[in-house]
Amino acid sequence: MKLCQVKIKNFRGYGLAASDDGFYTFDHLDQSLVVFNGFNGFGKTSFFEAIEWCLTDNISRLNALKKDVYDIPTLKTSHYLKFFPLQAKKKERYERLIEVELTFDNGLVVKRTSSNNCLSVSDKDKYESSLSIQFGDEQTQYLCNSVENRALAALALSQYFVFTHDPAWDQQVMNAHFLGQESMNEFLRARTPSERRSTLLRLLNVNDLETIFEKSYRIKQSTKLDNKIAELDSDITEFETRKKELEELFSTLNLGSFDQYFVVLNEKVTQLHQLAEHHPVFQDLHLQDLFGQEGIKQSNCLLQMEKISMKKVQIQAKLTQSISKRQELSRLQGDLQKLLFFERRLLIENDKRQLQFLQNTDYFAIHEQRNSLEQDILRYEMNRGAITEKLQQLSEFVIPYEHLTAFITEKPPWIASDFWKMFDDEASRLKSFSEMVLTGMGDQKIPSMTLDVDQLKITYELLEQRWGSIQREILEKTGTYERLSEMNQEYRQVLEQVKQHIIDRSEKVGNCPVCLNDDFSSLKYEDIFQENKPSFVSDQILQIINYSLSNGDQKVNDLLTELTALKKTASELEETIRTNVIHVISKQIQDFSEQFHALYNQTRNQFNIQLLEIDANRVKLHEQAEQFDVLLQNYRDVYQLLFEESEFFLDEQHRQLLESRLRETNESIEEWNKQMIEKGYVTLIPTLDEMKENVSILKTKEKVGDYYPDRMLELERHVNDESENIRNLEMIMQHIDMILKYKIPEEKKDIFGKYAKNLEEIQTKREELHEFRRYKRKGAQIYDNTYKIQQQIIADRLYDNKLINWIYRLINPHPFYKEIRLEEKNKGINVKDVEGEVYLDQIFSAAQLNVLALSIFFGIGLSQHFSKWDQLFLDDPIQSMDDVKILAFIDMLRAMMDSRVKSKHLMLSTHDDNFAKLLAIKFRNKSYTQYNFTGYSKEGPLYQKIIQ
């Protein structure tokens, strides 16, 4: 699998490109060799970091900043991940989105986006990115905003890059395929074999194993751990001596031995525990908190006895509370019994009153009065209906007469033909209204129309007829005037043209150009020439034309004068109609309408007043009727209850039965009075009002309403339950008092506490000693196992890696030492000659160490089998190399690409323009892509692409 295209936007040194989508696009990356050539700072390293960020959501070179260079607050305020121009506003910076998209030749497309300014520098950061993986028609999106989500995204991505998933696959792939400046510099800066060993192990993707190895080595060599073990041995011996002294002191207190004391004490506690288990009511006391799984022993004796003492205080408080609650419930029970007793007396009194009511009430007389009230109510209902009907009729006149003005206009003065009929209709409505008012209101002054409508109609029709005749004459003369004016204007234009023709040709004109007449001596021309007739024909014709023009204008002016006179006459007639007809009618309608509205409102108000009076009387009658209905219904209820009959006839037999019931009721009252004195509720017989007051007071007492009237049995159960609870609490108190007899006296607690503490400390020290010895032993085992695994890995991938020496020989960095040998000694790695006699890492220059680093990188990258990726990436690999080494390095690259076994495509960057040109020459027969970075704009690098 090979990377064939990279698209970058707003990442590190890359902003918005000039392309349509704003991406910096690098394609043809799947060629055998891809070279990025340009000065430092032009974006070459950012290109490789964009690939790393897209795949791992991290940049290892920048991630090291928070460990070695900057503190976390400084990194949070930096903007080293997102690109934006220096002068960009805050909104523009926020809206920019980082986007990197990788396209591979097998169809895989990986895209990562983020809007954050920097990478995550702490666990509390809000850094997040979005990952898109598309392979064929399947596309998956991941939001990487937590450790768990990033792990899921990495797991999904790993299947395309490695054959077997490993949690650290992304770092392994980066180490195996990318050799950056930081990795090479780290190898060059290594001054000791152990430092170089750590660097090489990281390149071998076993840095976690190296971390375990270093920690286990420190544990194995730790003198502090040995000192701690010796210290614990000494403390345990000292504690054993003090234990014997404290046991002798405890025996002198007559507590017997420790074992006897705790056996008896635990028996008492067990009895209390069993009691609590057999009585679920004790669960609320949380007695189980007093009973540990191991019972009472030396380490917890004082504490447990204190807990039991405190529990006794709590139980005593609960017992006092229960006794108080039972007293309150008993008082409440007495109040409810007293309340029921007084209510029973009130019920007897109510029965007595009902019997007396039945005895003293004449049912049929009350029924007759009720019927009389019904007749009065019916009469009021009829009166109300009549007035309501009149109000409905009155509403038909609510807007009279004003609508007549819609049939009259002043400009022009005009009365519609329907007006006169409408006026007659309104006169009829006025008559109907007058009859209603006179009928319902008595003596009222009714407004009347004093206008002589017939005479006005005749006057209007004569004036309107004359005005119409004049209007028709005006219309006729206006048409004549317009036609004559138009003809006169056309005639004038013709004569003017003839006149101009004659003036232009006066000497040649011998007759009229229009009629061809040349003799103007007839009588019809005398009025034109009079006594001053010109000699020439042309002058005669001109004089005739001038006369014709003047005569035509005069006829038009005369007709206009006649029209003006006619319009004036029509205007005077309109004013006469307005003054003598329109205004008179309008004034009459307005005056009458105002009078009518006043009378209408007065009439309506008087009708409403009558309705209010009727309604008030109806309400009073209904109230009286309801009182009679209640009285009658009470009589029927009491009668049916007493006699169980539906007929209401109180004969002598019924009267005797009624008197018998009254006697029984009085006897019940006497019996109640006797019981009241016996119960001690009062000393004197209370009045009915006093009894009602007592009932009201008892009902308002606290909590009486919770049980009155139908929860009396529940209250009795509560009293019994509380009594049972008190008995159980008193039993628990007895058992606790038996346990507290074994409580250590206050003045002896210090001695007992020291004894218990010594036992606990001895046990703790023994446990610590056991753990430290186990820790020491396990550390040594981990160290030995880790060391063996590392040796095997180094042997398999470094010592026996023939590719490293093959690459080293091709570059040939040293004139004498053509091959190298990697050897581990004293937990470090040394670089020696083949015989193992010379330490080459001590005599190699920086350039030779650079070649060594390249050899190891290529050897590991070409020989690894866990990755599916067939490309290697090198960022500026020729540091400190001279020309000879550079040529040898290029030859090595060609040889590697020509290999059929270990071939990899390469992608490298360089700041050396000559090196880039030389690569182009050397690889002219191979697929080759070169990007030349020529400059840097405000939005990122400028570059040119060359493909061969």
Buried (B, 14 or more C-beta within 10 A) or exposed (E): BBBBBBBBBBBBBBBBBEEEEBBBBBEBBBBBBBBBBBEEEBBBBBBBBBBBBBBBBBBBBBEEBBEEEBEEEEBBEEEBBBBBBEEBEEEEBEEBEBBBBBBBEEEBBBBBBBBBBBBBBEEEBEBBBBBBBBBEEEEEEBEBBEEEBBEBBBEEBBEBBBEEEEEEBBBBBBBBBBBBBBBBBBBBEBEEBBBBBBBBBBBBBBBEBBEBBBBBBEBBEBEEBEEBBEBBEEBBEEBEEBBEEBEEEBEEEEBEEBEEBBEEBBEBBEEBBEBBEEBEEBEEBEBEEBBEEEBBBBBBBBEBBEEBEEBBEEBEEBBEEBBEBBEBBBEBBEBBEBBBBBBEBBEBBEBBEBBEEBBEBEBEEBBEBBEEBEEBBEEBEEBBEEBEEBBEEBEEBEEBBEEBBEBBEEEEBBBEEEBBEBBEEBEEEBEEBBEBBEEBBEEEEBBEBEBEBEEBBEBBEEBBEBBEEBBEBBEEBBEEBEEBBEEBEEEBEEBEEBBEBBEEEBEEBEBBEEEEEEEBEEEEBEEBBEEEBEEEBBBBBBBBBEBEBEEBEEEBEEBBEEBEEBBEBBEEBBEBBBEBBBBBBBEBBEEBBEBBBEBBEEBBEBBEEBBEEBEEBBEBBEEBBEEBEEBBEBBEEBBEEBBEEEEBEBEEEBEEEBEEBBEEBEEBBEEBBEEBEEEEBBEEEBEEEEBBEBBEEBBEBEBBEEBBEEBEEEBBEBBEBBBEBBEBBEEBBEBBEEBEEBBBEEEEBEBBBBBBBBBBBBEEBBEBBEEBEEBBEEBBEBBEEBBEBBEEBBEEBBBEBEBBBBBBBBBBBBEEBEEBBBBBEEEBBBBBBEEEEBBBBEEBEEBBBBBBBBBBBBBBBBBBEBBBBBBBBBBBBBBBBEEEBBBBBBBBBBEBBEEEEBEBBBBBBBBBEEBBEBBBEBBEEEBBBBBBBEEBEEBBBBBEEBEE
